[in-house]
Amino acid sequence: MELILILKILFTIVAIISTYAVLRNLDIIRIILIYVKDTLLRK
């Protein structure tokens, strides 16, 4: 019973960390796309 509880807690922590990492990467990808768009439209 304790093993299942520990696995649930670990899974929750991993899910939170991976969601945070994905959101950070989406922010970086968005910045890169905006930069590329600005450089293409400037020419």
Sequence and secondary structure as in RCSB ss.txt:
>XXXX:A:sequence
MELILILKILFTIVAIISTYAVLRNLDIIRIILIYVKDTLLRK
>XXXX:A:secstr
 HHHHHHHHHHHHHHHHHHHHHHHHHHHHHHHHHHHHHHHHH 
